[in-house]
Amino acid sequence: MNKIMTAAVAFALLSPGLHARAADAEVRHVMAQQETLDPDQRALKTLSAMTLDEKIKLVFGYFSTDLENSTKPREGIQGAAGFVYGVERLGIPDQQITDAGVGVATQSASKNPRARTSQPANIAVAATWNPPVGFAGGAMIGNEARLSGHNVMLAGGANLQRDPRNGRNFEYAGEDPLLAGVMVGEQIRGIQSQHVISTLKHFAYNDQETGRFFVDVKIDDAAGRMSDLLAFQIAIERGNPGSVMCSYNRTYGVYGCEHDFLLNKVLKGQWGYQGYVMSDWGGTHSTIPAALAGLDQQSGWPFDKSPYFNGALKEAVENGHVPPARLDDMVRRILRAMYTHGVADHPVRVEPENIDFAGHARISQATAEEAIVLLKNKDNLLPLADTYQTIAIIGGHADVGVLSGGGSSQVYPEGGSPVPNEGPASFPGPIVYHPSSPLKALAARLRARLVYHDGKDPAAAAKLAAASDLAIVFATQWTAESLDQPDLKLPHNQDATIAAVAGANRRTVVVLETGAPVAMPWLESVGTVVEAWYPGSRGGEAIARVLTGEVDASGRLPATFPADESQLPRPALDGKGLPEGARFSVDYDIEGAAVGYKWFDKKGLKPLFPFGHGLSYTTFSYSGLKAQPANGTVQVSFNVQNTGRRDGKAVPQVYVSKVGGGWEAPKRLGGWNKLSLRSGETRQASVTIDPRVLAMFDKKTQKWKVAAGDYKVIVANSAAAPIGSVVVKLPAREFAAGGR
């Protein structure tokens, strides 16, 4: 520290009464001079000027919404997720924290929800297979967070879809670590481009909601490194999130927020993560063990049993149970994130009047259009011909809106949900629909007469379908935080309605608004199936544009759709039916790193629809496949031609397989391109395979190891639809756990 800085800090901390205001001004002046330094240097300079009480302020977070037994800080934004006091005299801003991954959420306890733009569900964003779309959506919700007064956003989620019944699958990015890591990393980059800290969550193995506070995950370290942890690692490398949120569950018997191995050894040690670790709301269970294990900030403490990181942490530091250097590291990491992402230099203001709602709605709609997956299209029912006289629109409240997922990520529309009083009255409800009507959007584009039926009476719905030229059934599945689905069936007897409608009219189109895969016992009876996910604020417009062919159907599945629960590693959901608070374990070593399509490949199972599947309104051909070793990895290139009569978007996928076996599964996703091609146009696709996709993780040496030998590089339309392959020979290679 230079002499001026030393004098200023000493003056600020030691001068009493009359000199305090001048001292603080001098400190702020000196701090302002540090803006030319890099974030690490600035963090150290600021840290050196802080008192113990000021350091404690930065590591202790409150809830921002009034609860029955607690009161939020008056400085916190009502309806938001959290608040952490800053230090005004040092130019450290308060942390105003908001949920979540699809937009600026309002907590369900709030009486006055804020209307904001909702992106489609994160699983839908992953279904675009388009990283720039992920970035654009992240930048949009980050901008709305900033203009709503927030500088920390609790997004995005990188937990893998190990079970399609997980209630929070809609918040995550599917089953493959490469796809999930890239897409979530791009969302984080987008959010942080707005000078808002993004929080990667939930670290780690928080892959089911049943018993989420009590479940103990069993998984081999090597299997974890090649699956769930790899998704987080790639997202961190891609997005550089300011914060990582540790999870509720236990792993190897230890809570996520006091897990020395995961937080200190893996995240901060091997991966070299320089941001801070915050707890999930209710995820802190101790003071000394949590602080020493790598937790840097307790969040939303009224959800915990005690304010562990407030007075108790101060006492632990004063008594030597937590070294002062550890507290300094906690604070330094928080400060570094603020300086790295411009939070300290770009103060937020509450100015929602400056939100470009129209422009943001267009971004949300564009995402939804690229996310919608055409699963089946018998007899080319889609795109809709404008020759029908009568079209039946059945179910899903399609006359008024589109469904969204529930829980802490809930974004509310202007005027509230057009479908009131559905679902639980308290958390994770209510069920919210966005007022973007597919029926109205279709009516604006078609000459046909559209007739709506709510679909609750299968016989009445079938009668309408029989009297119509074509029937479109909208089927919904509400999923939410804290609740897993009991099975893969559509709820509320919707399967019976679809079957009845299909029996009455062979020209039946089914549009699914779901947060995860569902079973389809009626699949052979219907002509067309479309997966629209939770499509966000302008979902009705997006669905109509895809159904009518204004845009190509270009989404691809980020998760396998099983035929039924018997194909899953755990046909019965662990913990289901146990008393509240009961402790139990889940054994992820059953599948290990063979998650999703890898499990289906390994077991020789035929899914309902495979990972990567999705049809188009045009056709594509591939030629000239080449693959060659380069700098420890493999470079792949090939030509893609649009051989149809319509413009469209191809999503060629590259998989890699170890000839002779030895992996957790026959093949892994190595990369992909998404190419927009005019009719007849040819473009070259290129993929650089991540070296970790070619390697096995060795838990004994804590290194990635590529075995010498032949590797098959496959270009495909999905995990179950290979088109061509070449073989490359690779030398043996090993590299560190945090490297590539």
LOGUPA-544920 format. One line per field, with one value per residue (C-alpha): residue in one letter; chain; x, y, z. Coordinates in steps of 0.5 Angstrom, whole numbers. Example, Ala and Ser with C-alpha at 12.3 -4.5 7.8 and 13.67 -1.06 7.14 Angstrom:
<pts>
residuo	[A_S]
cadena	[A_A]
xx	[25_27]
yy	[-9_-2]
zz	[16_14]
</pts>
This chain:
<pts>
residuo	[M_N_K_I_M_T_A_A_V_A_F_A_L_L_S_P_G_L_H_A_R_A_A_D_A_E_V_R_H_V_M_A_Q_Q_E_T_L_D_P_D_Q_R_A_L_K_T_L_S_A_M_T_L_D_E_K_I_K_L_V_F_G_Y_F_S_T_D_L_E_N_S_T_K_P_R_E_G_I_Q_G_A_A_G_F_V_Y_G_V_E_R_L_G_I_P_D_Q_Q_I_T_D_A_G_V_G_V_A_T_Q_S_A_S_K_N_P_R_A_R_T_S_Q_P_A_N_I_A_V_A_A_T_W_N_P_P_V_G_F_A_G_G_A_M_I_G_N_E_A_R_L_S_G_H_N_V_M_L_A_G_G_A_N_L_Q_R_D_P_R_N_G_R_N_F_E_Y_A_G_E_D_P_L_L_A_G_V_M_V_G_E_Q_I_R_G_I_Q_S_Q_H_V_I_S_T_L_K_H_F_A_Y_N_D_Q_E_T_G_R_F_F_V_D_V_K_I_D_D_A_A_G_R_M_S_D_L_L_A_F_Q_I_A_I_E_R_G_N_P_G_S_V_M_C_S_Y_N_R_T_Y_G_V_Y_G_C_E_H_D_F_L_L_N_K_V_L_K_G_Q_W_G_Y_Q_G_Y_V_M_S_D_W_G_G_T_H_S_T_I_P_A_A_L_A_G_L_D_Q_Q_S_G_W_P_F_D_K_S_P_Y_F_N_G_A_L_K_E_A_V_E_N_G_H_V_P_P_A_R_L_D_D_M_V_R_R_I_L_R_A_M_Y_T_H_G_V_A_D_H_P_V_R_V_E_P_E_N_I_D_F_A_G_H_A_R_I_S_Q_A_T_A_E_E_A_I_V_L_L_K_N_K_D_N_L_L_P_L_A_D_T_Y_Q_T_I_A_I_I_G_G_H_A_D_V_G_V_L_S_G_G_G_S_S_Q_V_Y_P_E_G_G_S_P_V_P_N_E_G_P_A_S_F_P_G_P_I_V_Y_H_P_S_S_P_L_K_A_L_A_A_R_L_R_A_R_L_V_Y_H_D_G_K_D_P_A_A_A_A_K_L_A_A_A_S_D_L_A_I_V_F_A_T_Q_W_T_A_E_S_L_D_Q_P_D_L_K_L_P_H_N_Q_D_A_T_I_A_A_V_A_G_A_N_R_R_T_V_V_V_L_E_T_G_A_P_V_A_M_P_W_L_E_S_V_G_T_V_V_E_A_W_Y_P_G_S_R_G_G_E_A_I_A_R_V_L_T_G_E_V_D_A_S_G_R_L_P_A_T_F_P_A_D_E_S_Q_L_P_R_P_A_L_D_G_K_G_L_P_E_G_A_R_F_S_V_D_Y_D_I_E_G_A_A_V_G_Y_K_W_F_D_K_K_G_L_K_P_L_F_P_F_G_H_G_L_S_Y_T_T_F_S_Y_S_G_L_K_A_Q_P_A_N_G_T_V_Q_V_S_F_N_V_Q_N_T_G_R_R_D_G_K_A_V_P_Q_V_Y_V_S_K_V_G_G_G_W_E_A_P_K_R_L_G_G_W_N_K_L_S_L_R_S_G_E_T_R_Q_A_S_V_T_I_D_P_R_V_L_A_M_F_D_K_K_T_Q_K_W_K_V_A_A_G_D_Y_K_V_I_V_A_N_S_A_A_A_P_I_G_S_V_V_V_K_L_P_A_R_E_F_A_A_G_G_R]
cadena	[A_A_A_A_A_A_A_A_A_A_A_A_A_A_A_A_A_A_A_A_A_A_A_A_A_A_A_A_A_A_A_A_A_A_A_A_A_A_A_A_A_A_A_A_A_A_A_A_A_A_A_A_A_A_A_A_A_A_A_A_A_A_A_A_A_A_A_A_A_A_A_A_A_A_A_A_A_A_A_A_A_A_A_A_A_A_A_A_A_A_A_A_A_A_A_A_A_A_A_A_A_A_A_A_A_A_A_A_A_A_A_A_A_A_A_A_A_A_A_A_A_A_A_A_A_A_A_A_A_A_A_A_A_A_A_A_A_A_A_A_A_A_A_A_A_A_A_A_A_A_A_A_A_A_A_A_A_A_A_A_A_A_A_A_A_A_A_A_A_A_A_A_A_A_A_A_A_A_A_A_A_A_A_A_A_A_A_A_A_A_A_A_A_A_A_A_A_A_A_A_A_A_A_A_A_A_A_A_A_A_A_A_A_A_A_A_A_A_A_A_A_A_A_A_A_A_A_A_A_A_A_A_A_A_A_A_A_A_A_A_A_A_A_A_A_A_A_A_A_A_A_A_A_A_A_A_A_A_A_A_A_A_A_A_A_A_A_A_A_A_A_A_A_A_A_A_A_A_A_A_A_A_A_A_A_A_A_A_A_A_A_A_A_A_A_A_A_A_A_A_A_A_A_A_A_A_A_A_A_A_A_A_A_A_A_A_A_A_A_A_A_A_A_A_A_A_A_A_A_A_A_A_A_A_A_A_A_A_A_A_A_A_A_A_A_A_A_A_A_A_A_A_A_A_A_A_A_A_A_A_A_A_A_A_A_A_A_A_A_A_A_A_A_A_A_A_A_A_A_A_A_A_A_A_A_A_A_A_A_A_A_A_A_A_A_A_A_A_A_A_A_A_A_A_A_A_A_A_A_A_A_A_A_A_A_A_A_A_A_A_A_A_A_A_A_A_A_A_A_A_A_A_A_A_A_A_A_A_A_A_A_A_A_A_A_A_A_A_A_A_A_A_A_A_A_A_A_A_A_A_A_A_A_A_A_A_A_A_A_A_A_A_A_A_A_A_A_A_A_A_A_A_A_A_A_A_A_A_A_A_A_A_A_A_A_A_A_A_A_A_A_A_A_A_A_A_A_A_A_A_A_A_A_A_A_A_A_A_A_A_A_A_A_A_A_A_A_A_A_A_A_A_A_A_A_A_A_A_A_A_A_A_A_A_A_A_A_A_A_A_A_A_A_A_A_A_A_A_A_A_A_A_A_A_A_A_A_A_A_A_A_A_A_A_A_A_A_A_A_A_A_A_A_A_A_A_A_A_A_A_A_A_A_A_A_A_A_A_A_A_A_A_A_A_A_A_A_A_A_A_A_A_A_A_A_A_A_A_A_A_A_A_A_A_A_A_A_A_A_A_A_A_A_A_A_A_A_A_A_A_A_A_A_A_A_A_A_A_A_A_A_A_A_A_A_A_A_A_A_A_A_A_A_A_A_A_A_A_A_A_A_A_A_A_A_A_A_A_A_A_A_A_A_A_A_A_A_A_A_A_A_A_A_A_A_A_A_A_A_A_A_A_A_A_A_A_A_A_A_A_A_A_A_A_A_A_A_A_A_A_A_A_A_A_A_A_A_A_A_A_A_A_A_A_A_A_A_A_A_A]
xx	[0_3_4_-2_-7_-4_-5_-12_-14_-11_-14_-21_-21_-17_-20_-26_-32_-31_-26_-30_-34_-27_-24_-29_-29_-21_-22_-27_-22_-17_-21_-23_-16_-16_-20_-14_-12_-14_-20_-15_-11_-17_-20_-14_-14_-21_-20_-14_-19_-24_-26_-28_-35_-35_-33_-38_-43_-41_-41_-48_-55_-62_-69_-72_-79_-83_-84_-89_-83_-78_-78_-73_-68_-72_-66_-68_-73_-80_-81_-74_-69_-64_-60_-53_-51_-45_-40_-42_-36_-31_-36_-38_-45_-51_-52_-59_-61_-66_-68_-68_-66_-72_-73_-73_-78_-82_-83_-89_-90_-90_-97_-95_-91_-87_-89_-83_-81_-80_-75_-77_-75_-68_-69_-72_-66_-62_-67_-64_-57_-55_-50_-52_-59_-57_-53_-58_-63_-58_-57_-64_-66_-60_-62_-68_-65_-61_-67_-71_-65_-61_-54_-54_-58_-59_-58_-56_-57_-53_-55_-56_-63_-61_-69_-74_-79_-75_-79_-74_-71_-75_-69_-64_-61_-62_-58_-51_-45_-42_-49_-51_-44_-44_-51_-51_-44_-47_-53_-48_-44_-50_-53_-46_-45_-50_-46_-50_-47_-49_-50_-48_-53_-54_-47_-47_-52_-58_-62_-68_-73_-76_-72_-68_-66_-64_-62_-55_-52_-48_-43_-36_-31_-29_-37_-38_-32_-35_-42_-45_-39_-36_-43_-41_-34_-35_-40_-35_-30_-35_-39_-34_-40_-38_-42_-43_-49_-48_-54_-58_-57_-51_-46_-42_-45_-44_-48_-46_-45_-40_-37_-29_-28_-33_-32_-24_-21_-25_-28_-23_-17_-17_-21_-18_-25_-24_-31_-35_-39_-46_-51_-58_-63_-64_-57_-53_-52_-46_-41_-34_-35_-38_-33_-27_-30_-31_-37_-36_-43_-49_-56_-63_-61_-69_-69_-63_-64_-59_-55_-49_-45_-47_-45_-43_-38_-35_-34_-31_-26_-24_-23_-19_-23_-24_-17_-18_-14_-20_-25_-21_-21_-29_-29_-24_-28_-34_-30_-27_-33_-36_-30_-29_-37_-37_-42_-38_-37_-44_-49_-56_-62_-70_-72_-77_-80_-73_-74_-75_-81_-83_-76_-75_-81_-78_-72_-76_-80_-74_-71_-78_-78_-71_-73_-80_-78_-82_-82_-87_-90_-94_-96_-93_-99_-94_-93_-101_-104_-109_-114_-118_-125_-125_-120_-121_-116_-117_-114_-108_-112_-109_-115_-111_-104_-98_-96_-90_-86_-87_-83_-77_-76_-83_-84_-90_-94_-97_-104_-103_-104_-110_-112_-113_-113_-110_-105_-103_-104_-98_-90_-89_-95_-99_-99_-98_-100_-97_-102_-100_-106_-104_-111_-111_-104_-106_-113_-109_-105_-110_-117_-120_-125_-122_-126_-124_-126_-122_-121_-123_-129_-126_-132_-134_-127_-128_-134_-131_-125_-130_-133_-127_-122_-116_-115_-110_-109_-105_-103_-99_-95_-94_-87_-84_-79_-80_-84_-82_-87_-90_-89_-88_-96_-99_-104_-111_-113_-110_-108_-115_-117_-111_-113_-121_-119_-114_-120_-125_-120_-114_-111_-109_-103_-101_-97_-94_-92_-88_-82_-79_-80_-87_-90_-94_-99_-103_-97_-98_-105_-104_-101_-96_-93_-89_-85_-86_-84_-85_-85_-84_-88_-89_-90_-97_-94_-88_-92_-96_-90_-87_-94_-95_-88_-87_-80_-77_-78_-71_-71_-67_-68_-63_-66_-68_-76_-76_-82_-84_-81_-78_-73_-70_-64_-69_-76_-78_-76_-72_-75_-82_-87_-82_-84_-82_-75_-73_-66_-65_-60_-60_-55_-52_-47_-52_-51_-45_-43_-48_-53_-59_-57_-51_-55_-60_-54_-51_-57_-59_-66_-70_-73_-79_-75_-67_-63_-62_-68_-72_-75_-75_-79_-74_-68_-61_-55_-48_-41_-34_-33_-26_-23_-16_-12_-9_-6_-9_-16_-19_-22_-28_-31_-36_-41_-48_-53_-60_-63_-71_-75_-75_-70_-69_-64_-59_-57_-51_-49_-42_-41_-34_-33_-27_-26_-26_-30_-27_-32_-38_-42_-41_-41_-41_-43_-37_-40_-45_-46_-53_-53_-58_-59_-63_-66_-60_-55_-48_-44_-38_-39_-33_-33_-27_-28_-26_-21_-25_-30_-24_-21_-23_-22_-17_-19_-13_-8_-14_-12_-16_-13_-14_-12_-8_-12_-17_-23_-29_-32_-39_-44_-51_-58_-59_-56_-60_-59_-52_-50_-43_-36_-29_-23_-18_-12_-10_-3_-4_-4_-6_-8_-10_-17_-17_-14_-16]
yy	[0_7_12_16_10_8_15_16_9_11_17_14_9_12_20_21_25_31_29_22_26_29_22_18_23_22_15_15_20_15_9_13_13_5_5_4_-2_-9_-12_-16_-10_-6_-11_-12_-4_-4_-10_-6_0_-4_-6_-12_-10_-8_-14_-18_-14_-16_-24_-24_-23_-22_-24_-18_-20_-19_-26_-28_-28_-23_-16_-15_-9_-3_-2_-8_-8_-11_-18_-19_-25_-22_-16_-15_-9_-5_0_7_10_6_6_-1_-2_-6_-12_-12_-19_-22_-29_-32_-35_-33_-26_-21_-25_-23_-28_-31_-28_-21_-18_-13_-17_-13_-14_-16_-20_-27_-31_-38_-43_-45_-52_-48_-44_-50_-53_-47_-50_-43_-40_-33_-34_-35_-29_-25_-27_-26_-19_-18_-20_-17_-11_-11_-13_-7_-2_-6_-4_-10_-12_-19_-24_-32_-35_-39_-47_-52_-58_-64_-67_-74_-75_-72_-72_-67_-61_-56_-59_-53_-48_-52_-54_-61_-68_-67_-63_-60_-57_-55_-52_-48_-45_-43_-40_-36_-34_-32_-28_-24_-22_-20_-15_-11_-10_-15_-21_-27_-33_-40_-46_-50_-53_-59_-65_-62_-66_-67_-63_-69_-69_-63_-61_-68_-73_-75_-76_-82_-81_-83_-77_-79_-80_-73_-70_-73_-71_-66_-62_-62_-58_-53_-53_-51_-46_-42_-42_-40_-35_-33_-32_-27_-32_-40_-42_-48_-53_-56_-63_-67_-71_-76_-74_-67_-61_-57_-51_-54_-59_-58_-62_-59_-52_-51_-57_-57_-51_-46_-50_-55_-50_-44_-40_-33_-31_-32_-38_-36_-41_-42_-39_-44_-48_-45_-50_-48_-42_-45_-51_-47_-42_-46_-51_-45_-42_-34_-31_-33_-31_-30_-32_-32_-39_-42_-43_-38_-32_-36_-31_-25_-24_-31_-31_-24_-28_-34_-29_-26_-32_-35_-41_-38_-35_-27_-29_-33_-28_-23_-28_-28_-21_-20_-25_-21_-15_-18_-20_-13_-10_-15_-14_-7_-7_-2_3_3_4_1_6_4_6_1_6_6_-2_-3_-8_-8_-10_-15_-18_-19_-22_-27_-29_-30_-35_-39_-39_-43_-47_-50_-58_-61_-68_-72_-69_-75_-73_-66_-63_-57_-52_-51_-50_-44_-48_-51_-48_-50_-51_-54_-51_-55_-55_-51_-45_-43_-38_-33_-35_-40_-43_-42_-46_-44_-43_-37_-36_-34_-28_-24_-21_-14_-15_-22_-28_-29_-36_-34_-38_-45_-49_-48_-41_-41_-43_-45_-43_-40_-42_-37_-36_-31_-27_-29_-33_-38_-38_-31_-31_-36_-33_-27_-31_-36_-35_-41_-41_-42_-46_-46_-52_-52_-60_-62_-66_-71_-73_-66_-64_-70_-68_-61_-65_-69_-63_-59_-60_-60_-60_-57_-60_-56_-60_-57_-60_-55_-56_-52_-52_-56_-61_-67_-70_-77_-80_-78_-77_-71_-69_-68_-73_-70_-76_-79_-72_-73_-80_-78_-72_-76_-82_-77_-73_-76_-69_-68_-63_-64_-58_-59_-54_-58_-57_-63_-70_-73_-80_-80_-86_-83_-82_-87_-84_-77_-74_-68_-67_-60_-59_-52_-52_-46_-41_-34_-27_-28_-35_-35_-31_-36_-42_-39_-37_-44_-48_-43_-44_-36_-39_-46_-51_-51_-53_-60_-64_-62_-68_-76_-77_-84_-89_-89_-90_-97_-94_-90_-91_-90_-92_-90_-84_-84_-81_-81_-82_-81_-77_-70_-69_-76_-77_-82_-83_-83_-87_-84_-89_-93_-89_-85_-81_-84_-79_-79_-81_-85_-89_-91_-92_-97_-101_-101_-98_-94_-88_-84_-79_-79_-73_-68_-70_-65_-64_-59_-56_-57_-62_-62_-66_-67_-69_-68_-70_-69_-70_-69_-68_-61_-59_-64_-64_-66_-61_-63_-60_-62_-59_-58_-56_-54_-59_-57_-52_-47_-44_-47_-48_-54_-57_-62_-65_-69_-75_-78_-86_-89_-95_-101_-98_-96_-90_-90_-90_-92_-84_-77_-71_-67_-61_-58_-52_-49_-46_-42_-44_-41_-46_-50_-46_-50_-48_-51_-53_-54_-57_-57_-62_-61_-65_-67_-70_-75_-77_-80_-77_-81_-80_-83_-78_-72_-72_-72_-78_-79_-86_-87_-91_-90_-85_-85_-78_-78_-73_-74_-71_-74_-79_-84_-82_-82_-80_-81_-82_-82_-85_-81_-84_-80_-81_-82_-75_-73_-66_-63_-63_-55_-55_-57]
zz	[0_-2_3_1_2_8_11_8_11_18_18_16_21_27_27_32_31_28_23_21_15_12_13_9_3_3_3_-3_-6_-6_-8_-14_-16_-16_-22_-26_-23_-24_-20_-16_-14_-13_-8_-4_-4_-1_3_7_9_12_19_22_22_15_13_16_13_6_8_11_6_8_5_1_2_8_12_17_22_20_17_10_11_9_3_0_-6_-4_-8_-9_-7_-3_0_3_6_2_5_3_5_1_-5_-4_-7_-3_-7_-9_-11_-16_-18_-23_-30_-35_-32_-26_-22_-16_-10_-9_-1_-5_-5_-11_-17_-22_-29_-33_-39_-39_-43_-45_-40_-40_-42_-48_-49_-49_-55_-59_-60_-61_-56_-59_-57_-50_-50_-53_-48_-42_-44_-44_-37_-35_-37_-34_-27_-28_-29_-24_-19_-18_-19_-18_-21_-19_-26_-29_-27_-30_-26_-31_-32_-29_-28_-33_-27_-23_-22_-24_-30_-34_-30_-33_-40_-41_-40_-44_-40_-46_-49_-42_-40_-47_-47_-39_-40_-46_-41_-36_-41_-43_-36_-34_-40_-37_-30_-27_-23_-25_-20_-23_-19_-16_-14_-14_-16_-14_-19_-16_-11_-7_-1_-3_4_6_0_0_-7_-8_-14_-16_-17_-24_-26_-23_-27_-33_-32_-27_-25_-33_-34_-29_-31_-38_-36_-31_-37_-42_-37_-32_-27_-21_-16_-15_-11_-7_-7_-1_-2_1_-3_0_7_7_6_-1_3_7_2_3_-3_-8_-6_-4_-7_-14_-15_-12_-13_-19_-23_-20_-19_-17_-15_-9_-7_-4_0_-3_1_7_5_11_17_21_22_23_18_13_13_13_7_2_3_2_4_7_3_5_13_15_11_16_23_25_22_22_18_22_30_30_25_28_34_31_27_34_38_32_30_23_21_19_13_11_12_8_2_3_2_-3_-7_-7_-8_-14_-17_-16_-20_-25_-28_-27_-21_-17_-22_-25_-20_-21_-21_-20_-27_-30_-35_-39_-40_-47_-46_-54_-56_-50_-52_-59_-56_-52_-58_-63_-57_-57_-64_-65_-59_-61_-63_-69_-66_-71_-78_-81_-88_-87_-83_-81_-84_-84_-90_-91_-94_-88_-87_-79_-74_-67_-62_-56_-49_-45_-44_-51_-52_-47_-46_-45_-39_-35_-29_-22_-16_-14_-22_-23_-28_-28_-34_-34_-31_-28_-31_-35_-32_-25_-19_-21_-18_-10_-7_-4_-6_-11_-14_-17_-24_-28_-36_-40_-44_-51_-54_-59_-62_-63_-66_-71_-72_-75_-80_-82_-86_-83_-77_-71_-65_-58_-53_-46_-47_-40_-43_-48_-51_-52_-55_-60_-62_-64_-67_-72_-74_-76_-82_-77_-69_-65_-58_-53_-47_-41_-36_-30_-26_-21_-16_-9_-13_-17_-22_-20_-27_-34_-35_-37_-32_-31_-36_-42_-45_-46_-49_-54_-56_-56_-61_-65_-66_-68_-73_-76_-78_-70_-68_-61_-58_-52_-46_-41_-37_-39_-43_-42_-44_-51_-51_-56_-61_-66_-67_-68_-74_-71_-65_-63_-56_-55_-47_-43_-49_-45_-46_-53_-53_-57_-63_-63_-63_-69_-73_-73_-74_-80_-83_-82_-79_-80_-74_-72_-64_-62_-56_-50_-47_-49_-48_-45_-47_-40_-33_-34_-38_-33_-28_-22_-25_-18_-15_-9_-3_-6_0_6_12_11_14_13_11_5_-1_-8_-12_-18_-19_-22_-29_-27_-32_-37_-37_-41_-48_-46_-41_-47_-51_-46_-45_-52_-50_-56_-53_-55_-58_-58_-55_-61_-65_-69_-75_-80_-86_-91_-92_-91_-94_-91_-95_-94_-87_-85_-78_-76_-69_-68_-61_-57_-60_-66_-71_-75_-82_-87_-92_-90_-96_-96_-101_-100_-103_-96_-92_-86_-80_-80_-73_-75_-69_-68_-63_-62_-60_-57_-62_-57_-52_-45_-44_-39_-46_-53_-55_-53_-56_-58_-61_-66_-71_-72_-79_-83_-90_-96_-101_-105_-101_-98_-92_-88_-81_-77_-70_-65_-60_-53_-50_-44_-49_-51_-44_-38_-31_-27_-19_-17_-20_-21_-28_-35_-39_-47_-48_-55_-60_-66_-65_-69_-71_-73_-76_-74_-74_-67_-62_-65_-73_-75_-82_-83_-80_-80_-76_-73_-69_-62_-58_-51_-47_-40_-37_-30_-27_-29_-36_-43]
</pts>
